[in-house]
Amino acid sequence: MSRAPAGRVAVLTCTTALVGVALLTVARGSEASRRREEPRGLGDEILRQALDVGSEATEVRRALLELRQRVGRHPLEARARASYAALLLALARRTDETEAAVFHARRAAALAPVTVPVVRLSTLVLAQAGRKDEALRLVRDMFGYEPERAARLLLRIEPSVDPRAVEQGIPETSSAWLAWSRQLGLAGREDEAARRLHQALGRWPEDLAVREAAGAVAVAHRDRERLRELFAPLRSLPSGAEAAPIFVQLAWHHALESQPDAATRALDRALELGAGDRW
């Protein structure tokens, strides 16, 4: 029996692993009306053939087409559909296969519009298939319910979209700008992160989360001038428990200004507000 060329082993292993995972997801996540043994049994056969003769062999492609036809005749829940879309795209060799992947990615996101794993996978499929505007719209929507995970997703698809279009994926909200700033910083793009945070502070100067983030950066760098800029314009300080970190930063500000009594008062206030909180 012929074997796949040795140089293709790594790529073939990766491809067949993806096939196996996605097929198992489809089999387990489909509607009760589907006979589960059919797609999984076909998937096992596809894997055996691909490992033996390569993923481009005629019989492997024929089996994949049969799987696609079977799946197409039955409804799939959102998670299985998103996985199936990723599988189709990974194995796509023709335009119609790419279009099928796009169709299922769209449908999965429509079925579960706020389920992060589904939307994330659908977004990746759409971005890789060249549907960049659609991918950015999904990311933009995700910022409304999971800003941190949306920022990570935007960072993931950023290389595949026009840099000028990235802004389309970031809504005009303080939480979105703050999340994007944090992800830029984690990615080592500190200048961009600082610029975004500064812009956020300019747009939402009274937003507690934005002010706290800016203060944390200033404290970390012992930036006296920046701390002055942050606290000088404040007419009043917040009084809720969530404001405790602000008073810690204020204590640092007074300490750096050689005002120990004021620093002590600010720290006492932080402890008072944070009583019972784990921060």
N, C-alpha and C positions, 0 to 999 in steps of 0.2 A: 504493500500500500504506500502511495507517495506521501511525502511529508512536506510541510511548509518550509521554505528556505530559512536557514538559521538566522539570517539578518533581520527577519520579520518577527522573531519570537517575542521581543519586548512589546512592540506595537500590537501584535495579535493578542498577547495576554491581557493588555489593558483594554482592548476592544471587547474581548469576550467576557472579561469581568464586568464591564459596563452592561453588556447584553444580559448577563445572568442576574445582576442586581435589579435592573429595570424590569426584566420579565417576572421576577419573583414579586416585585411590587405590584405589577399589573395583575398577576394571578391572585394575590391576596387582597388587593384593594378593589376589585371589580364588584359589580352588582351581583346579588345572589343568583340572578338568572343565568349568569355565565357558568359553564361547567369548568371548574378551575383546572382540572387535569389537562384540558386541551392546550391552553397556551403554555403551561409549564412543561408539558411533555414535548411540545414542539420546540420549546426553548432549549431543553436538554439535548435534543437532536441537533439543533443549530450549533450549540456549543461543541458537541463532539465532532461535527463536520468541520467547523471552523478551525479547531485545534489540529485536525488531521490534514486538511488540504488548503487552509487559508481562508480568510474572510471574503476574498474576492471570487471564490469559486462559484460556478454557476449554480450548483445545488444549494449552496449556502444562501445566495441571493434569492433563489426561488423559495426557500423555506422562510426567509425573512418577509418576502412578499405575502406568503400565505398567512403568517402571523399578523401582518398589517391588515389583511382583509378580514380575518376573524375578529380582531379588536374593533375594526370599523363597524362591524355588525352589532356590537353590543355597547351599551352605555358604560362609562367609567366614572368613578368618583374622582374628585379634583386631584388628590395626591397621585393616584395611579396615572391619571391623564398627563400630569406634568412630567412624571417619570418617563412615560411613553414618548412624550414629545422630545425629551432629551435623548432617548434611545434612537428615535428616528433621525434626529439631526446628526448624531454621532455616526450613523451609518449611511447618511444621505449621499447618493452619488448622482442623483438627477434632480432637476428643478421641482418636479412634482413631489418628491420625497421631502425636500426642504419645505415646500408649501404645506405639506401635511403636518410637519413638525410645528410650523407656525400656527396652523389652525388649532392643534391640540393645546399649545401653550396659551393661546388666547382664551380658549374655552375653559381651561383649568383656572386661569386667573379670574374669569367671569364667575365661575362656580364658587370660588372661595376668595373673594376680593380682599379679605383682611387676615388670611391665614399665611403667616410669613413664609414657611417652607415652600408652599405652593407658589406664592407670588415671586419668591426669590428664584426658584428654578425656572418658572415661566419667563421671568425677566432675562435670565442668562440665555435661554434658548432664543428669545426674540433678538437680543443684542448680537449674538453670534450668527444669527440668520440674516443680519443686516437690517432688521426692523428697529432701528435705533430710537426713533421718535416714540414708538410704542413702549419700548423698554424704559425710556426716561419718564414717560407718563406713569408707569407702574411704580417706579421709584418715588416719584413726586407724591403719589398718593400714600405710599408707605410712610413717608415722613410725617403724615398726619396721625398715625397710630403707633409707629415704632421708629422714632427718629434715629436712634443710634444704629439700629440694624439697617435702616434705609441708607444711612451714610456709609456703612461698610459695603453695602451692595453697590452704591454709586461708585465707590472707589474701585470695586472689582470690575465694573464694566467701563470705567473711564477710558482705558486704552483703546477700546473699540469704537468710541464715539468722538466726534469733533470736539476739541477742547472748548471751543466757543459755545457748544451746545450743552455742555455739562450744567451750566447755570439753569437750563430748562428743567432739570431734575430737582432743583432746590427751591421749595416754596418760600414766600416772603414771610417767614415766621421766625421768632427768636430761637425756638427749640431746634428748628432745622439748621439754622446758621451755626448754632452752638455745637450741634452734633457733627456737622461737617468740619468745623474748626478742630474738634477733638480728633477726628479720624485723620485729618491732614497731619496733625502733630504726631500721632501714633505711627504714621507712615514715614516720619522723618522729614516732612516738608514744613519745617518750623516757621519759616518766613511767611508762607501762605497761611498757615494756621493763625499766626499772630495778626496778620492783616485782616483775615475774616473775623476774628474775635474783636478787633478794634472797630471794624465796620458794624458789627452787631451791637456793640456798646453805643455807638453813635446813633443807631436807629432805635434802640430800645434801652435808653439810659436808666430807666427805673425797673427794668426786669431783674429780679433777684438772682436768677440762675446765671444770667449773663454777667452781672456785676460780680457775683461770687467767683466765676471762672476767671475773669480779668484780675480780680484781687489775688487769686491763688497764684497766677503767673507772676504778678508783681512781687508777692512775698517770696516765691521761690528764687527770684533773681535779686532779692533785697533792693528792689527798685523804688527808692524813696520818692522820686519825682512822679512816678506812675501812681503810687499810693496817694500822694497829695492830690493828683488829678481826680482820682476815684472818690475820695472822701470829702474834698473841699466843697464841691457843689451840692452835697446832700443837705437838705434843710431838715430832714428828720430821718431817723433810722428805723427799719422795720422792727416789729416787736414779736413776731411769731417764732415758734421753735425752729422753723426752717432758716431763720436769720442768724442762728448761733455762729456759723462759720464766718459771717460778715463781721461779727464782733471780734472774733479771733484775728481776722485780718486787720481790723481797726487797732487792736492791741499791738500788733506788729508795727503798724504805722506810727503809733505813739512811741513805741520803744525805739524805733529807728530815728525818731525826732528828739530823742533824749527827754521824753516826758513820762517818767516811770509811774507817776500817780494816775495819769490818764490811761496808761496802758493797763494798770491794775484794775481800774474801774471797768474798762472794756472787757477784760478777761473775766471778771466777776459776772458781768452781764451775760457773756457767752455761756458760762457755766450755769447760770440761772435759767437761761432759755433752753439749754440743752439737757437739763435735768430729766432723766428718764429716757433720753434719746441715746442711742448707741454710738453716735459719732464720736 
